[in-house]
Amino acid sequence: MSKQKDKKVYKKFTSFNEEEQWLQSMLQDGWLLKKYSIEDEDDCRYVFEPAQEEEKQNIVFKVDFREFNRKREFEEYKDIFADTGWNLLSENKWYSKHIFYTASTNAQQDIFSDTDSFKDREKRKMTSSLTSFIISFALFLASVPLFIIFVQGAIFGAGFMLFIAGVKNLFDYYKHRKAYKSLVNNE
């Protein structure tokens, strides 16, 4: 019998709940999340390893979105969650998406204890997406006169890619804005 190798999956989510559900379904299919890459404009790379039967029953994944300026803030963040039984898969403070897991028989267990925390997560993601959109769009606008002056295909290509990145960020913003509004309306 041969040993199963790690499985790599590239995927992008615009909903934290969808991502958590997908991670749980991967676990039920026998794949335990081992690590993941930083998600920027492109798909996130998830690396899974074969899961043991007991892990399939007892592990719960949750996702948070938070950016840190200082390593000390990141360490405090990790410690707070570790004190409540959550393990963090983020490798360093530069990650903005943080995936947690815990061994629990309660699939409804969550990393947040109140609606305000969920709203804050959505607001942080909205702010990040909107900031990325503004930067991408500003750089796109700056590339237009450069293309006109220098008539270089590379400048046009870079400008087009910035435009596409900006549109993706704008869609992310509206998706998280919708999630935020649904949290506000459910109060």
Secondary structure, DSSP 8 states (H G I E B T S, - for coil): ------EEEEE--S-HHHHHHHHHHHHHTTEEEEEE---SSS-EEEEEEE--HHHHHHEEEEEEE---SSHHHHHHHHHHHHHTT-EE---STT-SEEEEEEE-S-TT--S-SSHHHHHHHHHHHHHHHHHHHHHHHHHHHHHHHHHHHH--HHHHHHHHHHHHHHHHHHHHHHHHHHHHHHHHHT-
